[in-house]
Amino acid sequence: MINSKCVAMIIQNKIPIEWMRLNMYIEEDIYRNIPMLVFRVDKICQENLIEKLKDCVAHFSGILDWKMFKDPLSRRGNYLLTISKLEMMHESYYNGDIEYDQKKYFGIENYKKYCECAIEDIPLLARHIDENLKNYWV
């Protein structure tokens, strides 16, 4: 399974998804953005499934801390699954406090480290979700 899509493929088999950007990052340009999965759950999805997925992600022990949260910039209620550090940046951008520039916000060294460590975490995160989130949907 392709590393950039493995979390998406697992989640699609666990909960009903309306829309999802399958790639968490661009494999040919790993420093383009810090990896994140962007998706929207189907209206038929039970709230407890979303909470179980959030809890599962929060309890993943990787190199970095991970979180699933609603994107404050999304009009359609999209969720982001990414490293925890990005949530505060998204909130600050939403509040108009900063411009959206991950490299500037974290500094180039931290930014590159976050990209690399997140990519290393992704297959382990996919396995964690697969093993800990039962097939509630399929």
Backbone as a printed PyTorch tensor [residue, N CA C, xyz], in Angstrom:
tensor([[[  0.8520,  -1.1860,   0.0000],
         [  0.0000,   0.0000,   0.0000],
         [  0.8960,   1.2460,   0.0000]],

        [[  0.5270,   2.2410,  -0.7550],
         [  1.2930,   3.4760,  -0.8570],
         [  1.2250,   4.2190,   0.4770]],

        [[  2.3930,   4.6190,   0.9720],
         [  2.4900,   5.2630,   2.2920],
         [  1.5990,   6.4950,   2.4090]],

        [[  1.5730,   7.3250,   1.3820],
         [  0.8150,   8.5750,   1.4680],
         [ -0.6960,   8.3460,   1.4990]],

        [[ -1.1500,   7.1430,   1.1220],
         [ -2.5840,   6.8420,   1.0650],
         [ -3.0370,   5.8140,   2.1000]],

        [[ -2.1250,   5.2250,   2.8480],
         [ -2.4930,   4.0840,   3.6870],
         [ -3.4870,   4.4360,   4.7900]],

        [[ -3.3670,   5.6010,   5.4050],
         [ -4.3180,   5.9990,   6.4480],
         [ -5.6960,   6.2040,   5.8210]],

        [[ -5.7500,   6.8500,   4.6850],
         [ -7.0220,   7.0900,   3.9940],
         [ -7.7170,   5.7760,   3.6570]],

        [[ -6.9710,   4.8160,   3.1610],
         [ -7.5580,   3.5390,   2.7730],
         [ -8.1380,   2.8090,   3.9830]],

        [[ -7.4650,   2.8730,   5.1070],
         [ -7.9560,   2.2280,   6.3320],
         [ -9.2310,   2.9260,   6.8100]],

        [[ -9.2010,   4.2520,   6.8770],
         [-10.3580,   4.9930,   7.3850],
         [-11.5840,   4.7770,   6.5030]],

        [[-11.3910,   4.7230,   5.1990],
         [-12.5220,   4.4960,   4.2920],
         [-13.2170,   3.1640,   4.5750]],

        [[-12.4800,   2.2200,   5.1250],
         [-13.0650,   0.9220,   5.4630],
         [-13.6560,   0.8890,   6.8600]],

        [[-13.4940,   1.9850,   7.6110],
         [-13.9540,   2.0010,   8.9970],
         [-15.1870,   2.8630,   9.2210]],

        [[-15.2710,   3.9780,   8.5030],
         [-16.4080,   4.8900,   8.6850],
         [-16.8880,   5.3880,   7.3150]],

        [[-18.1510,   5.8030,   7.2120],
         [-18.6660,   6.3030,   5.9300],
         [-18.0930,   7.6870,   5.6120]],

        [[-17.4960,   7.8100,   4.4530],
         [-16.8380,   9.0430,   4.0220],
         [-17.5990,   9.6430,   2.8470]],

        [[-17.8580,  10.9430,   2.9200],
         [-18.4810,  11.6570,   1.7990],
         [-17.4240,  12.0580,   0.7800]],

        [[-16.2940,  12.5650,   1.2810],
         [-15.2200,  13.0510,   0.4230],
         [-13.9000,  12.9320,   1.1690]],

        [[-12.8390,  12.6130,   0.4460],
         [-11.5260,  12.5040,   1.0740],
         [-10.4320,  12.7860,   0.0420]],

        [[ -9.4380,  13.5750,   0.4470],
         [ -8.2240,  13.7330,  -0.3550],
         [ -7.3080,  12.6040,   0.1000]],

        [[ -7.1210,  11.6140,  -0.7250],
         [ -6.4560,  10.3760,  -0.3240],
         [ -4.9940,  10.5540,   0.0800]],

        [[ -4.2840,  11.4250,  -0.5960],
         [ -2.8570,  11.5960,  -0.3050],
         [ -2.6400,  12.5190,   0.8860]],

        [[ -1.8830,  12.0370,   1.8590],
         [ -1.5470,  12.8720,   3.0090],
         [ -0.3940,  13.8130,   2.6750]],

        [[  0.3910,  13.4500,   1.6880],
         [  1.5080,  14.2760,   1.2400],
         [  1.8440,  13.8790,  -0.1860]],

        [[  2.6660,  14.6830,  -0.8220],
         [  3.0980,  14.4040,  -2.1900],
         [  4.4350,  13.6710,  -2.1170]],

        [[  4.4480,  12.4410,  -2.5650],
         [  5.6430,  11.6070,  -2.4150],
         [  6.8540,  12.1570,  -3.1620]],

        [[  6.6260,  12.8800,  -4.2410],
         [  7.7360,  13.4460,  -5.0140],
         [  8.2510,  14.7580,  -4.4140]],

        [[  7.5350,  15.3060,  -3.4480],
         [  7.9130,  16.5900,  -2.8400],
         [  7.4890,  16.5720,  -1.3660]],

        [[  8.2210,  15.8160,  -0.5400],
         [  7.8100,  15.5790,   0.8460],
         [  7.8290,  16.8300,   1.7180]],

        [[  8.4970,  17.8850,   1.2550],
         [  8.5470,  19.1260,   2.0410],
         [  7.5510,  20.1790,   1.5570]],

        [[  6.6050,  19.7940,   0.7360],
         [  5.6220,  20.7610,   0.2440],
         [  4.6950,  21.2270,   1.3640]],

        [[  4.1940,  20.3000,   2.1890],
         [  3.3400,  20.5970,   3.3370],
         [  3.5410,  19.5090,   4.3810]],

        [[  3.2760,  19.8320,   5.6190],
         [  3.2610,  18.8100,   6.6560],
         [  2.1050,  17.8640,   6.3280]],

        [[  2.3510,  16.5580,   6.3590],
         [  1.3040,  15.6050,   5.9790],
         [  0.0150,  15.7720,   6.7800]],

        [[ -1.0900,  15.6580,   6.0670],
         [ -2.4000,  15.7040,   6.6990],
         [ -3.3990,  15.0020,   5.7950]],

        [[ -4.3910,  14.4150,   6.4230],
         [ -5.5000,  13.8210,   5.6950],
         [ -6.6820,  14.7660,   5.8500]],

        [[ -7.2990,  15.1220,   4.7300],
         [ -8.4500,  16.0150,   4.7320],
         [ -9.6450,  15.2000,   4.2500]],

        [[-10.7190,  15.1990,   5.0430],
         [-11.8850,  14.4150,   4.6580],
         [-13.1460,  14.9540,   5.3100]],

        [[-14.2670,  14.4900,   4.7610],
         [-15.5770,  14.8540,   5.2900],
         [-16.3620,  13.5570,   5.4500]],

        [[-16.9320,  13.3710,   6.6210],
         [-17.7070,  12.1560,   6.8570],
         [-19.0980,  12.3040,   6.2460]],

        [[-19.6560,  11.1830,   5.8740],
         [-20.9960,  11.1590,   5.3090],
         [-22.0210,  11.5310,   6.3860]],

        [[-23.1000,  12.1250,   5.9650],
         [-24.1480,  12.5440,   6.9090],
         [-24.7250,  11.3740,   7.7000]],

        [[-24.6610,  10.1710,   7.1420],
         [-25.1990,   9.0020,   7.8470],
         [-24.2650,   8.4870,   8.9390]],

        [[-23.0770,   9.0590,   9.0220],
         [-22.0980,   8.6120,  10.0160],
         [-22.5650,   8.9770,  11.4210]],

        [[-22.5350,   8.0120,  12.2930],
         [-22.9020,   8.2580,  13.6830],
         [-21.7840,   9.0310,  14.3770]],

        [[-22.1710,   9.9720,  15.2350],
         [-21.2070,  10.8220,  15.9390],
         [-20.2180,   9.9940,  16.7610]],

        [[-20.6780,   8.8780,  17.3090],
         [-19.7670,   8.0710,  18.1310],
         [-18.6220,   7.4860,  17.3040]],

        [[-18.8380,   7.2650,  15.9990],
         [-17.7490,   6.7730,  15.1540],
         [-16.6670,   7.8320,  14.9910]],

        [[-17.0860,   9.0710,  14.8230],
         [-16.1360,  10.1730,  14.6960],
         [-15.3410,  10.3000,  15.9910]],

        [[-16.0260,  10.2280,  17.1130],
         [-15.3480,  10.3360,  18.4140],
         [-14.3930,   9.1710,  18.6400]],

        [[-14.7740,   7.9860,  18.2070],
         [-13.8870,   6.8230,  18.3590],
         [-12.6300,   6.9900,  17.5110]],

        [[-12.7960,   7.5330,  16.3070],
         [-11.6300,   7.7710,  15.4560],
         [-10.7340,   8.8460,  16.0670]],

        [[-11.3360,   9.9340,  16.5570],
         [-10.5510,  10.9920,  17.2150],
         [ -9.7600,  10.4210,  18.3850]],

        [[-10.4190,   9.6200,  19.2030],
         [ -9.7850,   9.0200,  20.3710],
         [ -8.6650,   8.0650,  19.9570]],

        [[ -8.9070,   7.2900,  18.9310],
         [ -7.9060,   6.3570,  18.4220],
         [ -6.6560,   7.1110,  17.9640]],

        [[ -6.8560,   8.1720,  17.2120],
         [ -5.7250,   8.9720,  16.7210],
         [ -4.9730,   9.6170,  17.8920]],

        [[ -5.7140,  10.1510,  18.8570],
         [ -5.0900,  10.8130,  20.0090],
         [ -4.2600,   9.8440,  20.8420]],

        [[ -4.6070,   8.5680,  20.8300],
         [ -3.8870,   7.5790,  21.6310],
         [ -2.7630,   6.8830,  20.8650]],

        [[ -2.5070,   7.3180,  19.6460],
         [ -1.3860,   6.7760,  18.8750],
         [ -0.0760,   7.2830,  19.4660]],

        [[  0.8550,   6.3790,  19.6750],
         [  2.1850,   6.7480,  20.1910],
         [  3.1890,   6.6530,  19.0560]],

        [[  3.4370,   7.7740,  18.4340],
         [  4.4020,   7.8180,  17.3500],
         [  5.5520,   8.7420,  17.7180]],

        [[  6.3270,   9.0920,  16.7370],
         [  7.4070,  10.0650,  16.9510],
         [  6.7850,  11.4110,  17.3180]],

        [[  5.6870,  11.7390,  16.6320],
         [  4.9610,  12.9870,  16.8640],
         [  3.5960,  12.6790,  17.4680]],

        [[  2.9770,  13.6960,  18.0670],
         [  1.6040,  13.5870,  18.5350],
         [  0.6870,  13.9060,  17.3580]],

        [[ -0.4110,  13.1640,  17.2580],
         [ -1.3660,  13.3140,  16.1590],
         [ -2.7320,  13.6700,  16.7030]],

        [[ -3.5190,  14.3300,  15.8600],
         [ -4.8510,  14.7440,  16.2820],
         [ -5.7740,  14.8030,  15.0670]],

        [[ -7.0470,  14.5650,  15.3160],
         [ -8.0720,  14.7580,  14.3000],
         [ -8.9870,  15.8650,  14.8120]],

        [[ -9.2050,  16.8840,  14.0000],
         [-10.0250,  18.0100,  14.4170],
         [-10.7420,  18.6060,  13.2140]],

        [[-11.8160,  19.3220,  13.4880],
         [-12.5340,  20.0140,  12.4100],
         [-11.7030,  21.1940,  11.9450]],

        [[-11.6040,  21.3350,  10.6550],
         [-10.8730,  22.4540,  10.0780],
         [-11.6970,  23.7260,  10.2580]],

        [[-11.1870,  24.6940,  11.0250],
         [-11.9680,  25.9180,  11.2470],
         [-12.2080,  26.7200,   9.9670]],

        [[-11.4510,  26.4360,   8.9240],
         [-11.5980,  27.1620,   7.6670],
         [-12.5970,  26.5160,   6.7200]],

        [[-13.0510,  25.3190,   7.0480],
         [-13.9310,  24.5780,   6.1590],
         [-15.3860,  24.9690,   6.3680]],

        [[-16.0470,  25.3310,   5.2840],
         [-17.4820,  25.6390,   5.3350],
         [-18.3100,  24.3460,   5.3490]],

        [[-17.7040,  23.2510,   4.9400],
         [-18.4350,  21.9930,   4.8130],
         [-18.1610,  21.0120,   5.9480]],

        [[-17.4170,  21.4380,   6.9490],
         [-17.1690,  20.5590,   8.0840],
         [-16.1050,  19.5140,   7.8610]],

        [[-15.0990,  19.8420,   7.0680],
         [-14.0080,  18.8970,   6.8370],
         [-13.2090,  18.6690,   8.1090]],

        [[-12.6960,  17.4660,   8.2240],
         [-11.7840,  17.1170,   9.3090],
         [-10.3670,  17.0810,   8.7870]],

        [[ -9.4380,  17.3710,   9.6710],
         [ -8.0180,  17.2130,   9.3900],
         [ -7.4770,  16.1660,  10.3460]],

        [[ -6.6860,  15.2610,   9.8320],
         [ -5.9590,  14.3150,  10.6520],
         [ -4.4940,  14.5880,  10.3530]],

        [[ -3.7880,  15.1030,  11.3570],
         [ -2.4270,  15.5520,  11.1390],
         [ -1.7000,  15.6330,  12.4820]],

        [[ -0.5020,  16.1750,  12.4630],
         [  0.2210,  16.3200,  13.7220],
         [ -0.4660,  17.3810,  14.5800]],

        [[ -0.4390,  17.1730,  15.8690],
         [ -1.1510,  18.0600,  16.8050],
         [ -0.7400,  19.5110,  16.6750]],

        [[  0.5130,  19.7560,  16.3660],
         [  1.0240,  21.1240,  16.3030],
         [  0.3160,  21.9710,  15.2500]],

        [[ -0.2820,  21.3420,  14.2540],
         [ -0.9570,  22.1150,  13.2120],
         [ -2.3030,  22.6850,  13.6560]],

        [[ -2.9140,  22.1130,  14.6900],
         [ -4.2130,  22.6220,  15.1180],
         [ -4.1190,  24.0810,  15.5740]],

        [[ -3.1200,  24.4010,  16.3630],
         [ -2.9720,  25.7720,  16.8510],
         [ -2.6880,  26.7290,  15.6990]],

        [[ -1.8920,  26.2780,  14.7310],
         [ -1.6080,  27.1210,  13.5770],
         [ -2.8890,  27.4040,  12.7990]],

        [[ -3.7220,  26.3850,  12.5940],
         [ -4.9830,  26.5880,  11.8660],
         [ -5.8930,  27.5520,  12.6160]],

        [[ -5.9590,  27.4300,  13.9280],
         [ -6.7920,  28.3390,  14.7180],
         [ -6.2720,  29.7700,  14.6400]],

        [[ -4.9570,  29.9310,  14.7220],
         [ -4.3690,  31.2740,  14.6340],
         [ -4.6320,  31.9000,  13.2760]],

        [[ -4.5270,  31.0990,  12.2260],
         [ -4.8050,  31.5990,  10.8860],
         [ -6.2830,  31.9750,  10.7620]],

        [[ -7.1630,  31.1120,  11.2660],
         [ -8.6010,  31.3680,  11.2200],
         [ -8.9490,  32.6730,  11.9420]],

        [[ -8.2850,  32.9380,  13.0590],
         [ -8.5260,  34.1520,  13.8400],
         [ -7.8850,  35.3980,  13.2250]],

        [[ -7.1330,  35.2240,  12.1510],
         [ -6.4930,  36.3520,  11.4880],
         [ -5.1940,  36.8000,  12.1410]],

        [[ -4.6500,  35.9780,  13.0290],
         [ -3.4320,  36.3430,  13.7560],
         [ -2.1620,  36.1270,  12.9400]],

        [[ -2.1930,  35.2030,  11.9760],
         [ -1.0010,  34.8670,  11.1990],
         [ -1.3840,  34.6260,   9.7450]],

        [[ -0.3900,  34.5940,   8.8620],
         [ -0.6120,  34.1450,   7.4980],
         [ -0.3430,  32.6360,   7.4790]],

        [[ -0.9370,  31.9310,   6.5300],
         [ -0.7720,  30.4810,   6.4790],
         [  0.5360,  30.1490,   5.7680]],

        [[  1.5610,  29.9530,   6.5630],
         [  2.8810,  29.5850,   6.0470],
         [  3.5250,  28.6600,   7.0680]],

        [[  3.4380,  27.3640,   6.8150],
         [  3.9510,  26.3780,   7.7660],
         [  5.4510,  26.5560,   8.0290]],

        [[  6.1940,  26.8590,   6.9940],
         [  7.6480,  27.0020,   7.1600],
         [  7.9830,  28.1860,   8.0580]],

        [[  7.2850,  29.2790,   7.8590],
         [  7.5270,  30.4710,   8.6760],
         [  7.0480,  30.2460,  10.1130]],

        [[  5.8990,  29.6150,  10.2650],
         [  5.3000,  29.3990,  11.5800],
         [  6.1850,  28.5140,  12.4660]],

        [[  6.6900,  27.4150,  11.9040],
         [  7.4820,  26.4620,  12.6980],
         [  8.9890,  26.6750,  12.5920]],

        [[  9.4370,  27.4290,  11.6010],
         [ 10.8670,  27.5390,  11.3150],
         [ 11.2540,  26.3850,  10.4070]],

        [[ 12.1660,  26.6270,   9.4840],
         [ 12.4770,  25.6500,   8.4340],
         [ 13.0000,  24.3260,   8.9970]],

        [[ 13.8370,  24.3730,  10.0440],
         [ 14.3790,  23.1270,  10.6020],
         [ 13.2850,  22.2800,  11.2310]],

        [[ 12.4340,  22.8960,  12.0500],
         [ 11.3300,  22.1530,  12.6590],
         [ 10.3560,  21.6640,  11.6040]],

        [[ 10.0730,  22.5220,  10.6350],
         [  9.1570,  22.1500,   9.5600],
         [  9.6320,  20.8770,   8.8560]],

        [[ 10.8860,  20.8400,   8.4610],
         [ 11.4250,  19.6570,   7.7770],
         [ 11.3880,  18.4300,   8.6830]],

        [[ 11.7130,  18.6260,   9.9550],
         [ 11.6710,  17.5260,  10.9140],
         [ 10.2470,  16.9920,  11.0480]],

        [[  9.2670,  17.8850,  11.1220],
         [  7.8690,  17.4610,  11.2320],
         [  7.4300,  16.6890,   9.9850]],

        [[  7.8290,  17.1550,   8.8070],
         [  7.4980,  16.4420,   7.5690],
         [  8.0830,  15.0350,   7.5920]],

        [[  9.3590,  14.9370,   7.9030],
         [ 10.0460,  13.6390,   7.9020],
         [  9.4770,  12.6870,   8.9560]],

        [[  9.2860,  13.1790,  10.1620],
         [  8.7840,  12.3310,  11.2460],
         [  7.3370,  11.9170,  10.9990]],

        [[  6.5340,  12.8130,  10.4560],
         [  5.1450,  12.4730,  10.1520],
         [  5.0890,  11.3650,   9.1040]],

        [[  5.9160,  11.4740,   8.0850],
         [  5.9540,  10.4500,   7.0390],
         [  6.3820,   9.1090,   7.6310]],

        [[  7.3170,   9.1360,   8.5440],
         [  7.7490,   7.9070,   9.2070],
         [  6.6300,   7.3200,  10.0780]],

        [[  5.8390,   8.1760,  10.7020],
         [  4.7270,   7.7380,  11.5580],
         [  3.5430,   7.1570,  10.7840]],

        [[  3.3240,   7.6030,   9.5680],
         [  2.0880,   7.3050,   8.8360],
         [  1.7520,   5.8110,   8.7520]],

        [[  2.6670,   4.9300,   8.3480],
         [  2.2680,   3.5150,   8.2810],
         [  1.9420,   2.9250,   9.6550]],

        [[  2.6170,   3.4060,  10.6870],
         [  2.3380,   2.9440,  12.0460],
         [  0.9810,   3.4660,  12.5210]],

        [[  0.6490,   4.7010,  12.1500],
         [ -0.6550,   5.2630,  12.4730],
         [ -1.7570,   4.4720,  11.7660]],

        [[ -1.5360,   4.1330,  10.5170],
         [ -2.5190,   3.3370,   9.7640],
         [ -2.7410,   1.9900,  10.4520]],

        [[ -1.6810,   1.3390,  10.8570],
         [ -1.8020,   0.0550,  11.5430],
         [ -2.5480,   0.2210,  12.8670]],

        [[ -2.2220,   1.2920,  13.6040],
         [ -2.8840,   1.5670,  14.8830],
         [ -4.3930,   1.7500,  14.6800]],

        [[ -4.7810,   2.5140,  13.6890],
         [ -6.2050,   2.7340,  13.4110],
         [ -6.8610,   1.4180,  13.0120]],

        [[ -6.2030,   0.6690,  12.1550],
         [ -6.7570,  -0.5960,  11.6830],
         [ -6.9800,  -1.5760,  12.8390]],

        [[ -6.0310,  -1.6280,  13.7530],
         [ -6.1150,  -2.5800,  14.8580],
         [ -7.0550,  -2.1240,  15.9750]],

        [[ -7.2080,  -0.8250,  16.1520],
         [ -7.9570,  -0.3210,  17.3010],
         [ -9.3570,   0.1930,  17.0000]],

        [[ -9.6350,   0.4660,  15.7560],
         [-10.9670,   0.9380,  15.3920],
         [-11.6520,  -0.1970,  14.6520]],

        [[-12.5820,  -0.8210,  15.3050],
         [-13.2700,  -1.9680,  14.7090],
         [-14.0560,  -1.5240,  13.4820]],

        [[-14.4020,  -2.4750,  12.6740],
         [-15.1590,  -2.1760,  11.4550],
         [-16.5950,  -1.8350,  11.7920]],

        [[-16.8250,  -0.5860,  12.1240],
         [-18.1610,  -0.1360,  12.4790],
         [-19.0210,   0.0990,  11.2430]],

        [[-18.3850,   0.3610,  10.1450],
         [-19.1290,   0.7490,   8.9450],
         [-19.2810,  -0.4000,   7.9640]],

        [[-18.2010,  -1.0270,   7.6130],
         [-18.2120,  -2.0250,   6.5500],
         [-18.8640,  -3.3100,   7.0130]]])
